[in-house]
């Protein structure tokens, strides 16, 4: 009977150990097969100039040693991450909207690191559950898989959250920036000089984007195309309307000061509408503790003395 209990206690641990051993063996075989040069790799050095900016020579994460180990498998991991919901096209678009210089490959490296750490945490809890509660091996395997997928999707969700916070900050800064541009243009400055003045005297996310637009103009890109590039780097509706209106005014010779004032007024109205919608949602959310917590307690205090008097003989 004791031997049977010991076997039952070690059965989940043996299943997890067998799974890890088979997974490690599969990874070794896969890596050996992937390292074999094919026809494309043999002909590539003769048909394409060598890339001097190899990702193996520069690291972008806080763990350079781990990054150099993970980089060779990022290509295969990219296919897996596409299947579980983190699509490459969406990631590339969000990285542009995030305003950073991070590439998709560097982001994939971070996702692989997050997945590895999550798998380690899931394995730790699976071993604890197997030793303490003797859980079923299939449930423990599912726990490890869910932890790994959660790590990859968690990094993707963090990028989405960063993009949302950044664009909300841009929407809040836009009315002030539009009014400053309108004042500068009304004072007689050119649109380019007004942009330079605003970026030099203000700070924030939108000022950084305008600085990038100025850098594009200085590199030889027309102002209209630079503003269109600014609209492509964000999905804030007010900024998109602003860039389209300014570009149209420059092309057609419309008085720019009036256009900027109209854009600023439109942005103020849009901000006011968003605040009203947020206030309405908060008002509804505040009714939940009032109805389900404060109101029952108030009714209880009002009825308790009467109920107590009636219960006495």
TAGI-V856536 format. One record per run of one state. SS is the DSSP state (2 for helix, 1 for strand, 0 for the rest). FROM is the first residue (numbers start at 1). TO is the last residue. If there is no record, write none. Layout:
{{SS;FROM;TO} {SS;FROM;TO}}
This chain:
{{0;1;1} {2;2;34} {0;35;38} {2;39;47} {0;48;63} {2;64;83} {0;84;87} {2;88;98} {0;99;103} {2;104;132} {0;133;136} {2;137;186} {0;187;190} {2;191;201} {0;202;204} {2;205;218} {0;219;222} {2;223;232} {0;233;236} {2;237;252} {0;253;255} {2;256;311} {0;312;313}}
